[in-house]
Amino acid sequence: MAFWTEAREGAVAIARFANEPRNTLTLAGVEELSEIVGRWERDETLRVAILTGASERFFVAHYDVGQLAEGSDRLRAPDAPGPSEELHLFNRVMLRLEALDKIVVAALNGQAMGGGFELALACDFRLARDGDWRYGLPETGVGIIPGAGGTQRMTRLVGVARALDLILHGRPLSPDGALALGLVSRVFPPETFWSSVMGFAANLAARAPIALREAKACVRAAAELPFTEGLRLEQAAFRRCMESEDANGAMRAYLDGKTFASPFGYPFKGR
């Protein structure tokens, strides 16, 4: 592969993106990512997948503006095709990341703007490396709008008023600013960033995979479904967990005092 390299540490997969000098995303990079997601979808031993940048300064800086300008040229041509309701590949890949029955982490090791930040928004967690870089959706500055789910995902995360402010002004955020708005989950010091990311992933990978899968699906659906329908989805997912050997064994071990730590935050003294 030309842009993405893969590594594996136990039940955790790591995909690193590199496209020097600025780590801009291209169609070829999206096509490679689609292949990687396909392997993750088929891997029954995988628990957590991490996307990160190979650069010291960039996660994915943004989508390649040259390719976007070429696309604008084609659309302005007299023989340009009409609008299509089919989602483009980048959108389809990110929907697959959201639907993946594993946990997906964006390890934001550096700058992430435009399409790079849209990719991060499609992940379940965004873990930031503290530093002098920015995250955001600056597309209005070049006459376009976020075109890979940014208007939809950011609005669901921060609400309409904040999303309008950030997107219409193209306002970038520091790691701490993004944390304050809930756009990133954690900010780690540079010197411990990668060990913190791997510790975060290992904690998730050690949990019951059926529970993680079902919880992710229910939380993702909560933004889309009417409340009562969401409750039905949760109830069905809860039953699938209850039917599993993982849940039965874990609860029996807890009742027998065999677990090392109580998940409820207090020592267990009996039923």
ABEGO torsion letter per residue (X at the ends): XAABBBBBBEABBBBBBBBOAAGBBBAAAAAAAAAAAAAAAABAABABBBBBBABAABBBABBBAAAAAAAAAAAABAABBBBBABBBAAAAAAAAAAABABBBBBBBABBBBEAAAAAAAABABBBBBBEBBBBEBAAAAAGBBBAAGAAAAAAAAAEAAAAAAAAAAGBBBBAAAAAAAGABABBBBAAAAAAAAAAAAAAAAABBAAAAAAAAAAAAAAAABBAAAAAAAAAAAAAAAAABAAAAAAAAAAAAGABABBAAGBBBAEX
